[in-house]
Amino acid sequence: MRRTTRYPVSGGNSLWHVYKTVPFVKVVKNFVVIQLARYTPFLGMKNWLYRNCLKMKVGEQTSFALMVMVDVMFPEKISVGRNTVIGYNTTILAHEYLIKEYRLGEVEIGSEVMIGANTTILPGVEIGDGAIVSAGTLVHKDVPSGSFVGGNPMKVIYTPEELLARWKDDPIYGNEKG
């Protein structure tokens, strides 16, 4: 189960109440910063923008690929550990606006995580250290540390133990000295 806080609304759908939820000026500022970060090829500049302008927690040597879209309304609810790769065109959401309610939730992405291109991460999930998320995955629940997940619906493809067994003789990932 995702960890989100639910806020019921009445009248029009929750998106009609958006500027009661988050200030318009904040959304405009965030939009400009995010668009600049999406297109810049300079990884250090992206991380600086995310940390200093959006108040995200971003670890050292973390890489956001081109076109990554972070939550425009609540980016401060996103944290990413060190030396993590977020793949091309990935979307990281900390909010959901639905018909009768909206939901907010922290997104915690660990260290040494690999997230494939075109992945969508929903609010209220945690991706553990060393996890691998296959391209095109909808992350709708927590991802255990060290596991390899993928698909829609997302499922565990390899446990950490199965990955170690697969990679044990690999000169890059395994124990063999190459």
HUWOZI-V569922 format. One record per pair of residues at least 4 apart in sequence whose ideal C-beta (glycine too) atoms are under 6 Angstrom apart, sorted by the first residue. I is the first residue (numbers start at 1). J is the second residue. D is the distance in Angstrom with one decimal. If there is no record, write none. Layout:
i=I j=J d=D
i=I j=J d=D
//
This chain:
i=2 j=124 d=3.4
i=2 j=125 d=5.7
i=3 j=105 d=5.5
i=3 j=124 d=4.2
i=4 j=103 d=4.0
i=4 j=105 d=3.6
i=4 j=123 d=5.4
i=4 j=124 d=4.0
i=5 j=104 d=5.3
i=6 j=101 d=5.2
i=6 j=103 d=5.3
i=7 j=101 d=5.9
i=7 j=102 d=5.2
i=8 j=101 d=4.8
i=9 j=14 d=4.7
i=9 j=17 d=5.1
i=12 j=16 d=3.4
i=13 j=99 d=4.8
i=14 j=97 d=4.4
i=14 j=98 d=5.7
i=14 j=101 d=6.0
i=14 j=102 d=4.1
i=15 j=97 d=4.4
i=19 j=24 d=5.1
i=22 j=26 d=5.7
i=22 j=27 d=6.0
i=22 j=73 d=4.7
i=27 j=73 d=5.9
i=30 j=34 d=5.9
i=30 j=72 d=5.0
i=31 j=72 d=5.5
i=33 j=49 d=5.5
i=33 j=53 d=4.5
i=33 j=54 d=5.9
i=34 j=70 d=6.0
i=34 j=72 d=5.9
i=37 j=46 d=4.7
i=37 j=49 d=4.7
i=38 j=67 d=5.4
i=40 j=45 d=5.3
i=40 j=46 d=5.9
i=43 j=63 d=5.3
i=46 j=64 d=5.1
i=47 j=58 d=5.0
i=48 j=52 d=5.7
i=49 j=53 d=5.0
i=50 j=54 d=5.2
i=50 j=56 d=4.3
i=50 j=58 d=5.0
i=51 j=58 d=5.3
i=54 j=75 d=4.0
i=55 j=76 d=4.0
i=56 j=75 d=5.2
i=56 j=78 d=5.0
i=57 j=79 d=3.7
i=58 j=62 d=5.4
i=58 j=80 d=5.2
i=59 j=81 d=4.5
i=59 j=82 d=3.2
i=60 j=82 d=4.8
i=61 j=82 d=5.9
i=61 j=83 d=4.6
i=62 j=80 d=5.3
i=62 j=84 d=4.7
i=63 j=85 d=5.0
i=64 j=68 d=4.5
i=64 j=86 d=4.8
i=65 j=87 d=5.3
i=65 j=88 d=4.4
i=66 j=88 d=5.7
i=67 j=88 d=5.7
i=67 j=89 d=4.4
i=68 j=86 d=5.2
i=68 j=90 d=5.1
i=69 j=91 d=4.6
i=70 j=75 d=5.0
i=70 j=78 d=5.9
i=70 j=92 d=5.0
i=71 j=75 d=5.1
i=71 j=93 d=5.3
i=71 j=94 d=4.2
i=73 j=95 d=5.4
i=74 j=94 d=4.2
i=74 j=95 d=5.3
i=77 j=94 d=3.8
i=77 j=106 d=5.0
i=78 j=92 d=5.6
i=78 j=94 d=5.8
i=78 j=107 d=4.8
i=79 j=108 d=5.3
i=80 j=84 d=5.4
i=80 j=109 d=4.5
i=81 j=110 d=4.6
i=81 j=111 d=3.2
i=82 j=111 d=4.7
i=83 j=112 d=5.4
i=84 j=113 d=4.4
i=85 j=114 d=5.2
i=86 j=90 d=5.2
i=86 j=115 d=5.0
i=87 j=115 d=5.3
i=87 j=116 d=4.7
i=87 j=117 d=3.9
i=88 j=117 d=4.1
i=89 j=117 d=5.8
i=89 j=118 d=5.0
i=90 j=115 d=5.7
i=90 j=119 d=4.6
i=91 j=120 d=4.8
i=92 j=107 d=5.8
i=92 j=121 d=4.7
i=93 j=122 d=5.7
i=93 j=123 d=5.4
i=94 j=107 d=5.6
i=94 j=123 d=4.9
i=95 j=104 d=5.4
i=95 j=123 d=6.0
i=96 j=103 d=4.5
i=96 j=123 d=6.0
i=97 j=102 d=4.8
i=105 j=123 d=3.5
i=105 j=124 d=2.9
i=107 j=121 d=5.9
i=108 j=126 d=4.4
i=109 j=113 d=5.5
i=109 j=127 d=4.7
i=110 j=127 d=5.9
i=110 j=128 d=5.1
i=110 j=129 d=3.7
i=111 j=129 d=5.0
i=112 j=129 d=5.9
i=112 j=130 d=4.9
i=113 j=127 d=5.6
i=113 j=131 d=5.2
i=114 j=132 d=4.7
i=115 j=119 d=5.2
i=115 j=133 d=4.6
i=116 j=133 d=5.8
i=116 j=134 d=5.1
i=116 j=135 d=3.2
i=117 j=135 d=4.6
i=118 j=135 d=5.7
i=118 j=136 d=4.9
i=119 j=133 d=5.6
i=119 j=137 d=4.9
i=120 j=138 d=5.2
i=121 j=139 d=4.4
i=122 j=140 d=5.2
i=125 j=139 d=5.6
i=125 j=142 d=5.6
i=126 j=142 d=4.8
i=127 j=131 d=5.2
i=127 j=143 d=4.3
i=128 j=143 d=5.9
i=128 j=144 d=5.4
i=128 j=145 d=3.0
i=129 j=145 d=4.8
i=130 j=145 d=5.6
i=130 j=146 d=4.4
i=131 j=143 d=4.7
i=131 j=147 d=5.6
i=132 j=148 d=4.4
i=133 j=137 d=5.1
i=133 j=149 d=5.6
i=134 j=150 d=2.8
i=137 j=150 d=5.0
i=137 j=154 d=5.3
i=138 j=152 d=4.4
i=138 j=154 d=5.9
i=139 j=154 d=5.8
i=143 j=149 d=5.3
i=146 j=160 d=3.3
i=147 j=156 d=5.3
i=147 j=159 d=5.7
i=147 j=160 d=5.8
i=148 j=157 d=4.9
i=148 j=158 d=4.1
i=148 j=163 d=5.8
i=149 j=154 d=5.4
i=149 j=156 d=5.4
i=150 j=157 d=5.4
i=151 j=155 d=5.5
i=158 j=162 d=4.2
i=158 j=163 d=4.8
i=167 j=173 d=3.9
i=167 j=174 d=4.6
i=168 j=174 d=4.6
i=169 j=174 d=5.3
i=169 j=176 d=5.2
i=170 j=174 d=4.0
i=171 j=176 d=5.6
i=171 j=178 d=2.9
//
